[in-house]
Amino acid sequence: MNPRDDWRPTATVAVLQERARLLEHLRRFLASRGYWEVETPLLSRDVCVDPWIDPLPVPHPARPGETWYLQTSPEFALKRLLAAGAEAVFEITRSFRQGEASPRHNREFTIVEWYRVGAALHDQRALVEALVREMVRAPVAAAPPPLPDGPFPALTYDEAARAALGTTLLDKSAPQLAALAREAGVPAPASLSPHDRDGWLNLLLAERIEPWLARQPACFLYDYPASQAALARVRPGPPDVAERFELYLAGVELCNGYQELTDPEELARRMIRNNEVRIAHGAAPLPTDSRLLAAMRSGLPDCSGVALGFDRLVLWRLGRRDIREVLAFPADRA
């Protein structure tokens, strides 16, 4: 492309109009279910400490040496609202994560996140399925993608592993997972340590389980490894599992749902552990003190929540393959 043309959007105006219709349809759907819309900061001194997600740091303009962060998700702020008395809230906002651009990833993206006090994880799964079916009925020109006639299939992490690999994974050590990957013909990057259990789990998920899931028009995956709970509650086993689900549409991961962790001391321990993993992998540690911890110590009620990638939802609903086709100005046009 002529450099003088890089002012143009990568999505057509017609696609951007359809995106706007889908966004309005989604907003009305959540409001009709009793959620009310809130706005929280994009820039904060607080940040979710995740081993695999790098936020974008921003030097504070008025406080030399102090770093703030563009948020990877509005999760911390939304849970602070629940601790303050809100019962069912949602936010549609921009989030930011470092990493290379890909057909499914842009460093700045639109996230839809919602929480309800007293809701169980199966309630959120039903809500997600209803939302997806509602998006099929949205007034856009693109033909709707196929969906199951009945309820979306739901498989535990180990059930999906057995279907794709012929064996379970949650009962295996890192060396056993490495041996399984070799037997399955899954090439491993040289940087993957033989002792990195989550690394081997993620490799087998990406290379074998997700391609198997791609055969399904829609499928929930739930009961994740306890080591990948993030901010979800862990249910004792054996094996222990994270009370978490993801929805895959034609093999593309669309959203994450959690039965939310409400124990502040466990959150503090997880953030310390996550920083240890970050350092071991050469990433910078992140601040572990946060206003969310203070809010949880004041009392975060039992709740569940979902974070959904809106750009991916648009990609699926409009039958597009590359996220650039549904964004006005991706990273290289910003």
C-alpha positions as CSV (number, residue, x, y, z in Angstrom):
1,M,0.0,0.0,0.0
2,N,1.1,3.5,-0.8
3,P,2.2,5.1,2.6
4,R,0.0,8.0,1.9
5,D,-3.0,5.6,2.1
6,D,-2.3,4.4,5.6
7,W,-4.8,7.0,6.9
8,R,-7.6,4.7,5.7
9,P,-9.4,2.3,8.1
10,T,-8.7,-1.4,7.6
11,A,-12.4,-2.2,8.0
12,T,-14.9,-0.9,5.5
13,V,-17.5,1.6,6.5
14,A,-20.2,-1.0,6.0
15,V,-18.5,-3.4,8.4
16,L,-18.1,-0.6,11.0
17,Q,-21.8,0.2,10.7
18,E,-22.6,-3.5,11.3
19,R,-20.2,-3.5,14.3
20,A,-22.1,-0.5,15.8
21,R,-25.4,-2.4,15.4
22,L,-23.9,-5.5,17.2
23,L,-22.6,-3.3,20.0
24,E,-26.0,-1.6,20.5
25,H,-27.7,-5.0,20.4
26,L,-25.3,-6.4,23.1
27,R,-25.8,-3.4,25.3
28,R,-29.6,-3.7,25.2
29,F,-29.3,-7.5,25.9
30,L,-27.3,-6.9,29.1
31,A,-29.6,-4.1,30.2
32,S,-32.6,-6.3,29.7
33,R,-31.1,-8.9,32.0
34,G,-30.8,-6.4,34.9
35,Y,-27.2,-5.2,34.4
36,W,-26.5,-1.5,34.5
37,E,-23.6,0.1,32.6
38,V,-20.7,1.7,34.4
39,E,-17.4,3.4,33.5
40,T,-14.1,2.8,35.2
41,P,-10.6,4.2,34.6
42,L,-8.4,3.0,31.7
43,L,-5.3,4.3,33.5
44,S,-4.6,3.2,37.1
45,R,-1.8,2.5,39.5
46,D,-3.4,-0.9,40.2
47,V,-2.9,-3.8,37.7
48,C,-3.8,-7.5,37.6
49,V,-0.6,-9.5,38.2
50,D,-0.8,-12.3,35.5
51,P,2.2,-14.5,34.5
52,W,1.3,-14.3,30.8
53,I,-0.2,-10.9,30.3
54,D,1.9,-7.8,30.1
55,P,0.2,-4.4,30.7
56,L,1.3,-1.2,29.0
57,P,3.1,1.0,31.6
58,V,2.7,4.7,31.6
59,P,5.0,7.1,33.7
60,H,2.8,9.3,35.9
61,P,3.0,12.8,34.5
62,A,3.1,14.5,38.0
63,R,4.9,11.9,40.1
64,P,8.4,11.2,38.9
65,G,9.3,7.5,39.3
66,E,5.7,6.3,39.7
67,T,4.3,4.0,37.0
68,W,0.6,3.6,36.2
69,Y,-0.8,1.1,33.7
70,L,-3.3,1.0,30.9
71,Q,-5.7,-1.7,32.1
72,T,-5.6,-5.2,30.7
73,S,-9.3,-5.6,31.9
74,P,-11.7,-3.5,34.0
75,E,-11.9,-6.4,36.5
76,F,-10.3,-4.8,39.5
77,A,-12.4,-1.6,39.3
78,L,-15.7,-3.6,38.7
79,K,-15.1,-5.8,41.7
80,R,-14.5,-2.7,43.8
81,L,-18.0,-1.5,42.8
82,L,-19.4,-4.9,43.9
83,A,-17.7,-4.5,47.3
84,A,-19.3,-1.0,47.5
85,G,-22.8,-2.4,47.0
86,A,-23.4,-2.7,43.3
87,E,-25.2,-6.0,42.4
88,A,-25.1,-6.4,38.6
89,V,-22.9,-4.2,36.5
90,F,-21.3,-4.3,33.0
91,E,-18.8,-2.2,31.2
92,I,-17.8,-2.0,27.5
93,T,-14.4,-0.4,27.3
94,R,-11.0,-0.5,25.7
95,S,-8.2,-2.7,27.2
96,F,-4.5,-2.9,26.4
97,R,-2.1,-5.8,26.4
98,Q,1.4,-6.0,25.0
99,G,2.2,-8.7,22.5
100,E,2.5,-9.1,18.8
101,A,-0.5,-8.4,16.6
102,S,-2.2,-11.4,15.0
103,P,-5.3,-12.2,13.1
104,R,-7.1,-12.5,16.4
105,H,-5.2,-10.0,18.6
106,N,-4.7,-6.3,18.6
107,R,-2.8,-4.6,21.5
108,E,-5.8,-2.3,22.0
109,F,-9.1,-4.0,22.0
110,T,-12.8,-3.8,23.1
111,I,-13.7,-5.9,26.1
112,V,-17.2,-6.5,27.5
113,E,-17.1,-7.5,31.2
114,W,-20.0,-8.1,33.6
115,Y,-20.5,-9.3,37.2
116,R,-23.5,-10.3,39.3
117,V,-23.7,-10.8,43.0
118,G,-25.2,-14.2,44.0
119,A,-24.9,-15.7,40.5
120,A,-23.4,-19.1,40.1
121,L,-21.1,-20.0,37.2
122,H,-23.7,-22.1,35.5
123,D,-25.9,-19.0,35.5
124,Q,-23.2,-17.1,33.6
125,R,-22.8,-19.9,31.2
126,A,-26.5,-19.8,30.4
127,L,-26.3,-16.0,30.0
128,V,-23.4,-16.3,27.6
129,E,-25.2,-18.8,25.4
130,A,-28.3,-16.6,25.3
131,L,-26.1,-13.6,24.4
132,V,-24.5,-15.5,21.5
133,R,-27.9,-16.6,20.2
134,E,-29.1,-13.0,20.5
135,M,-26.2,-11.8,18.4
136,V,-27.3,-14.3,15.7
137,R,-30.6,-12.4,15.6
138,A,-29.0,-9.0,15.4
139,P,-30.0,-6.8,12.4
140,V,-26.9,-7.2,10.3
141,A,-26.6,-8.3,6.7
142,A,-24.1,-11.1,7.2
143,A,-25.6,-14.6,7.3
144,P,-25.6,-16.1,10.9
145,P,-22.9,-18.7,11.6
146,P,-24.1,-22.2,12.5
147,L,-24.9,-23.0,16.1
148,P,-26.1,-26.2,17.8
149,D,-29.9,-26.7,17.7
150,G,-29.9,-27.7,21.4
151,P,-27.8,-26.4,24.4
152,F,-24.2,-25.7,23.7
153,P,-22.0,-28.8,24.5
154,A,-19.9,-28.4,27.7
155,L,-16.8,-30.4,28.4
156,T,-14.4,-30.4,31.3
157,Y,-10.8,-29.7,30.5
158,D,-10.0,-33.3,31.0
159,E,-12.9,-34.5,29.0
160,A,-11.7,-32.4,26.0
161,A,-8.2,-33.7,26.5
162,R,-9.4,-37.3,26.4
163,A,-11.4,-36.6,23.2
164,A,-8.4,-34.9,21.5
165,L,-5.5,-36.8,23.0
166,G,-7.0,-40.0,24.4
167,T,-5.9,-39.2,28.0
168,T,-6.5,-36.8,30.8
169,L,-4.0,-34.0,31.7
170,L,-4.8,-32.7,35.1
171,D,-3.3,-35.7,36.9
172,K,0.0,-35.5,35.1
173,S,3.3,-33.8,36.0
174,A,5.4,-31.6,33.7
175,P,7.7,-34.4,32.6
176,Q,4.7,-36.6,31.9
177,L,3.1,-33.8,29.8
178,A,6.3,-33.3,27.9
179,A,6.5,-37.0,27.1
180,L,2.8,-36.9,26.0
181,A,3.6,-34.0,23.7
182,R,6.5,-35.9,22.1
183,E,4.2,-39.0,21.6
184,A,1.5,-36.8,20.0
185,G,4.1,-35.3,17.7
186,V,3.7,-31.8,19.1
187,P,6.8,-29.7,18.5
188,A,7.9,-27.8,21.6
189,P,9.8,-24.5,21.5
190,A,13.3,-24.7,22.8
191,S,12.5,-22.2,25.5
192,L,9.9,-24.4,27.1
193,S,11.4,-25.8,30.3
194,P,10.7,-29.5,31.0
195,H,9.5,-28.4,34.5
196,D,7.0,-25.8,33.3
197,R,3.8,-27.7,33.8
198,D,1.5,-24.8,32.7
199,G,3.7,-24.3,29.6
200,W,3.1,-27.9,28.6
201,L,-0.6,-27.7,29.4
202,N,-0.9,-24.6,27.2
203,L,1.1,-26.2,24.4
204,L,-1.2,-29.3,24.3
205,L,-4.3,-27.1,24.6
206,A,-3.2,-24.9,21.6
207,E,-1.9,-27.7,19.4
208,R,-4.3,-30.5,20.0
209,I,-7.3,-29.6,22.1
210,E,-8.3,-26.3,20.4
211,P,-8.0,-27.8,16.9
212,W,-10.4,-30.5,18.1
213,L,-12.7,-27.9,19.5
214,A,-12.7,-26.1,16.1
215,R,-14.8,-29.0,14.8
216,Q,-17.6,-27.8,17.1
217,P,-19.7,-24.7,16.2
218,A,-19.9,-23.9,19.9
219,C,-18.5,-25.6,23.0
220,F,-17.9,-24.6,26.6
221,L,-14.7,-25.8,28.3
222,Y,-14.7,-25.7,32.1
223,D,-12.9,-27.0,35.2
224,Y,-9.5,-25.6,34.2
225,P,-6.2,-26.5,35.9
226,A,-6.1,-25.0,39.4
227,S,-2.7,-23.4,38.5
228,Q,-4.6,-21.4,35.9
229,A,-7.3,-20.1,38.1
230,A,-6.3,-16.4,37.6
231,L,-8.9,-14.7,39.9
232,A,-11.3,-17.6,39.9
233,R,-12.2,-19.8,42.9
234,V,-10.5,-23.2,43.2
235,R,-12.7,-26.2,44.0
236,P,-10.9,-29.0,45.9
237,G,-10.5,-32.3,44.1
238,P,-8.8,-34.5,43.4
239,P,-7.8,-33.0,41.2
240,D,-8.3,-29.4,42.3
241,V,-9.8,-27.4,39.5
242,A,-10.4,-23.7,38.8
243,E,-14.1,-22.8,38.7
244,R,-13.7,-21.2,35.3
245,F,-15.1,-21.7,31.8
246,E,-14.3,-20.5,28.3
247,L,-16.6,-20.5,25.3
248,Y,-15.2,-21.5,22.0
249,L,-17.0,-20.6,18.8
250,A,-15.6,-22.6,15.8
251,G,-12.4,-23.1,17.8
252,V,-11.9,-19.4,18.7
253,E,-11.9,-18.6,22.4
254,L,-14.5,-15.9,22.9
255,C,-14.8,-15.3,26.7
256,N,-13.7,-16.3,30.2
257,G,-16.1,-16.9,33.0
258,Y,-15.2,-17.1,36.7
259,Q,-16.8,-18.0,40.0
260,E,-14.9,-15.2,41.6
261,L,-12.3,-15.5,44.3
262,T,-13.4,-13.5,47.3
263,D,-10.6,-14.3,49.8
264,P,-8.2,-11.3,49.9
265,E,-5.4,-13.3,51.5
266,E,-5.5,-15.9,48.7
267,L,-5.5,-13.1,46.1
268,A,-2.4,-11.6,47.8
269,R,-0.7,-15.0,47.7
270,R,-1.6,-15.6,44.0
271,M,-0.2,-12.2,43.0
272,I,3.1,-13.0,44.8
273,R,3.3,-16.4,43.0
274,N,2.4,-14.9,39.7
275,N,5.3,-12.4,40.0
276,E,7.6,-15.3,40.8
277,V,6.6,-16.9,37.5
278,R,7.0,-13.7,35.6
279,I,10.5,-13.2,37.0
280,A,11.4,-16.8,36.1
281,H,10.3,-16.2,32.5
282,G,12.2,-12.9,32.2
283,A,9.2,-10.6,32.7
284,A,9.2,-7.6,35.0
285,P,7.3,-8.0,38.3
286,L,4.1,-6.0,38.8
287,P,2.8,-4.2,41.9
288,T,1.0,-6.6,44.3
289,D,-0.6,-4.0,46.5
290,S,-4.0,-2.8,45.1
291,R,-7.2,-1.1,46.0
292,L,-9.0,-4.3,45.1
293,L,-7.2,-6.1,48.0
294,A,-8.5,-3.3,50.3
295,A,-12.0,-3.7,48.8
296,M,-12.0,-7.5,49.3
297,R,-10.9,-7.1,52.9
298,S,-13.9,-4.9,53.5
299,G,-16.1,-7.7,52.0
300,L,-16.5,-8.8,48.4
301,P,-19.8,-10.8,48.2
302,D,-20.1,-14.2,46.4
303,C,-20.3,-13.4,42.7
304,S,-19.5,-14.6,39.2
305,G,-18.4,-12.7,36.1
306,V,-17.5,-12.9,32.4
307,A,-15.0,-11.1,30.2
308,L,-15.8,-11.2,26.5
309,G,-13.7,-10.1,23.6
310,F,-16.0,-8.0,21.5
311,D,-13.8,-7.8,18.4
312,R,-13.7,-11.6,18.3
313,L,-17.5,-11.7,18.6
314,V,-17.8,-9.3,15.7
315,L,-15.3,-11.4,13.7
316,W,-17.4,-14.5,14.3
317,R,-20.8,-12.9,13.7
318,L,-19.7,-11.3,10.4
319,G,-17.9,-14.3,9.1
320,R,-14.5,-12.5,8.9
321,R,-11.1,-14.1,9.4
322,D,-8.8,-11.3,10.4
323,I,-9.4,-8.8,13.3
324,R,-8.2,-6.0,11.0
325,E,-11.4,-6.5,9.0
326,V,-13.5,-5.4,12.0
327,L,-11.3,-2.6,13.4
328,A,-11.2,1.0,12.1
329,F,-7.6,1.6,13.0
330,P,-5.5,-1.4,14.3
331,A,-2.1,-0.9,15.9
332,D,-0.2,-0.1,12.7
333,R,-2.8,2.5,11.7
334,A,-3.2,4.1,15.2
